[in-house]
Amino acid sequence: MTLAVVASPIPSAPIALAAGAAFGQIAGTFYVAVGAEIGALTAFGIARALGRKSIERLLDPRASTGLLGSQNALTFAVFVSRLLPFVSFDVMSYAAGLSRIHPWRFILATLAGILPASFALAYLGDEAMSGRFSSPAWFAIGLGLVTATPVIVVALRSKSDILLSSSQLEDSK
């Protein structure tokens, strides 16, 4: 799970499902949350160590005032981004490392935000292995499909636009 957060192309949801299937709902939730937290803190640390000085040089010193410098706003942004499935967990961890958020605020906001998804995915993994899909499991799967549908539609539309553009370029030659 830690590697999935630090190395962005690795999807973390299947790992969380597998943790629930392998370790059960409670232990799976714990392992997923701890792994994701360590991964988020690692990405945060990498960005903070390698990129923070560059950002400060590029931006006007006054850029840290207002919303970008507000610890409450930054903490809230991290927390909310952890709750939304379509916001990249990995990218947000690196971006937070480039911001002025205090590390302890990042840690708490991340932990509070990842617990619901960790619990839900571990629960679904555990339910899948038990073969006893209950109403809450079907509800969670349906909610996941409803959430994923707009993302899939946009991705397919973008792909068809790219294919259409490339075929128009070939036709014009």
Sequence and secondary structure as in RCSB ss.txt:
>XXXX:A:sequence
MTLAVVASPIPSAPIALAAGAAFGQIAGTFYVAVGAEIGALTAFGIARALGRKSIERLLDPRASTGLLGSQNALT
FAVFVSRLLPFVSFDVMSYAAGLSRIHPWRFILATLAGILPASFALAYLGDEAMSGRFSSPAWFAIGLGLVTATP
VIVVALRSKSDILLSSSQLEDSK
>XXXX:A:secstr
 HHHHHSTTS SHHHHHHHHHHH HHHHHHHHHHHHHHHHHHHHHHHHHHHHHHHHHHS GGGGSGGGT HHHHH
HHHHHHHH TTS HHHHHHHHHHS   HHHHHHHHHHHHHHHHHHHHHHHHHHHHT   HHHHHHHHHHHHHHHH
HHHHHHHHHHHHHHHHHHHHHH 
